Amino acid sequence: MSKSGSKILLATALGLAIGVGIGLLLAPAKGSKTRKKLKKMILNATDILKNEISDTISNVQSAFSDEKEESPMEKTSVKEETI
């Protein structure tokens, strides 16, 4: 996923979570039920954010490992050309 795409996804998820949280707090429901719903929603949002961060870290590590694998080959071809 591109940088802008992941930022949009993250902003959308965060906005949705905040909106639902405010809606739950303002809804005419028993306080204990509202708190349980809010807790569950926060835990789900946390899981989503952890997954997004994990995916981003994996993508960055993959990009660096791909770059690292290409570098020795480029150096070898340059040395062979100069000899």
C-alpha positions, 0 to 999 in steps of 0.5 A, a space after each residue: 500500500 502506498 504512503 498516501 493510501 495508508 495515511 488515508 486508511 489510518 485517518 478514516 479508521 481513526 475518524 470512524 472510531 472517534 465518531 462511534 465513540 462519541 455516538 456511544 457516549 451520547 446514546 441513551 443507554 445504560 452506562 455500563 453497557 456503553 462503557 463495555 461497547 466503548 472498550 470493545 471498540 477501542 480494543 478493535 481499533 487498537 488491533 487494526 492499528 497494530 496490524 497497520 503498523 506491522 504491515 508498514 514495518 514489514 513493507 519497509 523491511 522488505 524494501 530495505 532487504 531488496 535494496 541490500 540484495 541488489 547492491 552487491 550485484 551492482 558493485 560486482 558488475 562495476 568492478 568487472 567493467 573497470 578491470 
